[in-house]
Amino acid sequence: MAEIKLYEVGDRIKITAVFTPTDPTVIKFDMYNNSVFVVTHEFGVSPDIVRDSEGVYTMSYVIPTRGRWSYRITGTGAVQATGIWFFIASGYSG
């Protein structure tokens, strides 16, 4: 069973995506709060996504509100892959 991580509102988290055997043509990180779409970050467009090495990308994200969060990472083009992960954010959401 996958472990669901717990964070506080305002925490900066690091999300890592690993693609093999090479880099996808397009990489997107889609963020959802309580199953409602919040924002898409795309490599090459969003400055918060960094290519660490071939096939490895990280995104820094500050959690803006509490709730059950999910994020979907999608690679298209040269590598086709999608994954979904979850976390919980608690605390004051102002």
Buried (B, 14 or more C-beta within 10 A) or exposed (E): EEEEEEBEBBEEBEBEBBBEEEBBEBBBBBBBBEEEEBEEBEBEEBEBBEEEEEBBBBBEBEBBBBBEBBBBBBBEEEBEBEEEEEBEBEEEEE
